[in-house]
Amino acid sequence: MNCKNLRIRSKNYKKYFYCTANKCVVDATTCYCCKMKEYKTTTPIKRTAIEKKTHKVSKMAKACDISQKVKYEVWERDNHQCIFCNINVPVSCANAHCLSRAHGGLGIVQNIVTACPKCHHELDNGKDRKKYTVLLLSYMKRLYGEDWNPGIFKYTKWKEIENG
């Protein structure tokens, strides 16, 4: 169906091919042999102004996202290992929030740990979630001191006014 002249029509719910150049009904094989064949040219699709707009990300989503720099720093800090099971993991596994993104946890070094996919899943959704949370909090307090509190790494929209 690359010919400009070939159309699909129907009569009594039965489809057939119609050639607009010869002005007659044809079958597909006859069209391929036609001397008057003209091929369709493709034109690039123009994007509208609405389609060109990029997805707008909220300030909270930007603040809670983990940059590659932060992932690398956390991975180095945690000696390239999952903090729960001590297996070596790639830098992409430095992505577990102490205070979750859903609760406004920022994507900063003091709020991120390295966890293998299995342990990260257990931390977020597992049956032993409380056990993993206790291990996580004790690990972070060993690193940053006993007064380390994940609540201070929470995104607040009105931070300037609260401090002000």
BELZI-V413854 format. One record per residue. N is the residue number from 1. SS is DSSP state (hx for helix, st for strand, lp for the rest). PSI is psi in degrees with one decimal (* if undefined). Layout:
N,SS,PSI
N,SS,PSI
This chain:
1,lp,40.7
2,lp,-6.8
3,st,136.2
4,lp,-29.1
5,lp,-12.8
6,st,128.7
7,st,151.1
8,st,125.1
9,st,170.5
10,st,147.4
11,st,127.2
12,lp,42.4
13,lp,16.8
14,st,129.7
15,st,146.5
16,st,162.6
17,st,141.1
18,st,130.3
19,st,119.3
20,lp,-21.0
21,lp,-45.8
22,lp,-11.9
23,lp,52.7
24,st,164.8
25,st,134.6
26,st,160.8
27,lp,168.3
28,hx,-36.8
29,hx,-35.2
30,hx,-38.2
31,hx,-35.9
32,hx,-25.4
33,hx,-4.3
34,lp,140.0
35,lp,-18.6
36,lp,19.3
37,lp,130.3
38,lp,128.8
39,st,147.0
40,lp,141.9
41,lp,140.2
42,lp,139.7
43,lp,143.8
44,lp,143.2
45,lp,127.8
46,lp,130.6
47,lp,138.0
48,lp,168.8
49,hx,-34.1
50,hx,-41.0
51,hx,-27.0
52,hx,-22.4
53,lp,136.6
54,lp,160.6
55,lp,126.2
56,lp,128.2
57,lp,135.5
58,lp,160.9
59,hx,-36.4
60,hx,-43.1
61,hx,-39.3
62,hx,-41.8
63,hx,-33.5
64,hx,-13.8
65,lp,151.2
66,lp,119.5
67,lp,162.0
68,hx,-35.6
69,hx,-45.4
70,hx,-42.7
71,hx,-43.6
72,hx,-42.2
73,hx,-43.4
74,hx,-42.4
75,hx,-43.0
76,hx,-44.4
77,hx,-39.1
78,lp,14.3
79,lp,36.1
80,lp,23.6
81,st,153.7
82,lp,133.3
83,lp,-14.7
84,lp,-49.7
85,lp,-0.6
86,lp,29.9
87,lp,148.8
88,st,135.2
89,lp,158.5
90,lp,167.7
91,hx,-25.7
92,hx,-16.1
93,hx,-0.5
94,lp,69.0
95,lp,19.6
96,st,122.2
97,st,139.2
98,lp,-54.6
99,lp,115.8
100,lp,158.5
101,hx,-35.1
102,hx,-28.3
103,hx,11.5
104,lp,18.1
105,st,125.7
106,lp,156.1
107,lp,59.0
108,lp,163.2
109,hx,-39.7
110,hx,-8.0
111,hx,2.5
112,st,142.4
113,st,164.4
114,lp,125.8
115,lp,136.8
116,lp,161.0
117,hx,-39.0
118,hx,-48.9
119,hx,-36.1
120,hx,-41.8
121,hx,-43.2
122,hx,-39.4
123,hx,-41.8
124,hx,-40.3
125,hx,-3.3
126,lp,171.2
127,lp,-34.1
128,lp,35.4
129,hx,-42.8
130,hx,-40.2
131,hx,-45.7
132,hx,-37.2
133,hx,-42.2
134,hx,-44.3
135,hx,-43.0
136,hx,-48.4
137,hx,-40.4
138,hx,-37.1
139,hx,-46.9
140,hx,-36.0
141,hx,-32.6
142,hx,-37.4
143,hx,-44.8
144,hx,4.3
145,lp,162.1
146,lp,-23.7
147,lp,7.6
148,lp,130.8
149,lp,122.7
150,hx,-18.4
151,hx,-24.2
152,hx,-9.9
153,hx,30.1
154,st,137.8
155,lp,127.8
156,lp,128.9
157,lp,-35.4
158,lp,35.7
159,hx,-41.0
160,hx,-40.1
161,hx,-41.1
162,hx,-40.1
163,hx,-27.5
164,lp,*
